[in-house]
Amino acid sequence: MGTEAEGRPSVERYAVYALVGLVLTVGLAVLYSYWTRPPQMGTSEDAFHTVDALYTAVRSRDEARLNQCEQRLKDQRHAGKLPPEAADSLDAIIHKARGGAWETATARLYEFMLAQRREGTIEAKPPPAKKSKR
C-alpha cells in the first residue's frame, strides 16, 4: 500500500480520498439542512388555522387579511400558543409581504408550512355540541 514504484499515489489512496470527501460532503449537507430549516410552530390548532389564513392572505395580496392574521399571531405568541422562533419567522414573512415582495413571502411561507411536523400533544378543541331534534 502507499505509493507505486514511480512515486505516484496508488488507486487505494485515491479511493480513500474519494470516500473521505463523500462523507464530508454528505455531513455538511445534513448540517446545512438542519440549520436552515424553519422553526416548528407547536401543536396549537389556532396557530395552524392562522398560518393557513396567512397563506391565503399573502397569496391573494390581501392587506386587510394580512393585518388580521398578524394580530392573531401576536395574540397567540403572547398566549404561549406560538413559540417565539416561529413567531419571528412569520413576522419576517409578513414584513416581506408588506414590502411588496409578495411572491417571495408566499414561497417562504409555503416552505415554512411544509417543514411543520406537529410533534407532541396536539391541542384539540372539543367537538361542537349536537343540537337535539324535537
C-alpha positions in Angstrom: 0.0 0.0 0.0 1.1 3.6 -0.3 2.9 4.5 -3.4 3.8 2.7 -6.6 7.3 2.3 -7.9 7.1 5.6 -9.9 6.2 7.7 -6.8 2.5 8.2 -7.7 -0.3 7.6 -5.2 -1.9 4.2 -5.5 -5.5 3.5 -6.5 -6.3 2.6 -2.9 -5.2 6.1 -1.7 -7.4 7.8 -4.3 -10.3 5.6 -3.1 -9.7 6.7 0.5 -9.6 10.4 -0.5 -12.8 10.0 -2.5 -14.6 8.3 0.4 -13.5 10.9 2.9 -14.6 13.7 0.5 -18.0 12.0 0.0 -18.6 11.6 3.8 -17.6 15.2 4.4 -19.9 16.5 1.7 -22.9 14.4 3.0 -22.2 15.6 6.5 -22.1 19.2 5.5 -25.3 18.9 3.5 -27.1 17.4 6.5 -25.8 20.1 8.9 -26.9 22.8 6.4 -30.4 21.5 6.0 -30.7 21.1 9.8 -29.5 24.7 10.5 -31.6 26.4 7.7 -34.9 24.7 8.2 -37.8 26.8 9.5 -38.7 26.6 13.2 -41.5 24.4 14.5 -44.7 26.2 15.5 -46.0 23.8 18.0 -49.3 21.9 18.0 -51.9 24.7 18.5 -54.8 24.2 16.2 -55.5 28.0 16.4 -51.9 28.7 15.2 -52.2 26.3 12.3 -55.5 27.8 11.2 -54.0 31.3 11.4 -50.9 30.3 9.4 -53.3 28.8 6.8 -55.2 32.0 6.7 -51.9 34.0 6.5 -51.0 31.9 3.4 -54.3 32.8 1.8 -53.8 36.5 2.6 -50.3 36.6 1.3 -51.1 34.6 -1.8 -54.1 36.8 -2.7 -52.2 40.0 -1.7 -54.9 41.0 0.7 -53.5 43.6 3.2 -56.7 43.6 5.4 -56.4 39.9 6.0 -52.7 40.2 6.4 -53.3 42.7 9.2 -55.9 40.4 10.8 -53.5 37.4 10.7 -50.6 39.4 12.1 -52.8 40.4 15.1 -53.9 36.8 15.7 -50.3 35.6 15.5 -49.2 38.3 18.0 -52.1 37.2 20.4 -51.1 33.6 20.0 -47.5 34.4 20.7 -48.4 36.2 23.9 -50.8 33.4 25.0 -47.9 30.9 24.6 -49.5 29.1 21.7 -46.8 30.1 19.2 -43.1 29.7 20.0 -41.0 32.9 19.7 -38.8 31.4 17.0 -41.8 30.5 14.8 -43.4 33.9 15.5 -40.2 35.7 14.5 -40.1 33.7 11.3 -43.7 34.5 10.4 -43.1 38.2 11.3 -40.3 38.3 8.8 -42.6 36.8 6.1 -45.3 39.4 6.9 -42.6 42.1 6.7 -41.6 40.8 3.2 -45.2 40.9 2.0 -45.7 44.4 3.4 -42.6 45.5 1.5 -44.1 44.4 -1.8 -42.3 41.1 -2.1 -45.5 39.0 -2.2 -44.1 36.2 -4.3 -41.0 35.8 -2.0 -43.3 35.9 1.1 -45.6 33.3 -0.5 -42.6 31.0 -1.2 -41.1 31.3 2.3 -44.5 30.8 3.9 -45.0 27.7 1.8 -41.6 26.3 2.9 -42.4 27.2 6.5 -45.7 25.2 6.3 -44.1 22.2 4.6 -41.5 22.0 7.4 -44.0 21.6 10.2 -44.2 18.2 11.9 -46.8 18.7 14.5 -44.9 16.7 17.1 -46.1 16.5 20.7 -49.5 16.6 22.3 -52.0 18.1 19.8 -54.2 20.7 21.3 -57.7 19.7 20.3 -60.9 21.6 20.7 -63.9 19.7 22.0 -66.4 18.7 19.3 -69.4 21.1 18.9 -72.5 20.1 20.9 -75.2 18.4 18.9 -78.5 20.1 18.7 -81.4 17.9 19.7 -84.2 17.4 17.3 -87.6 18.0 18.7 
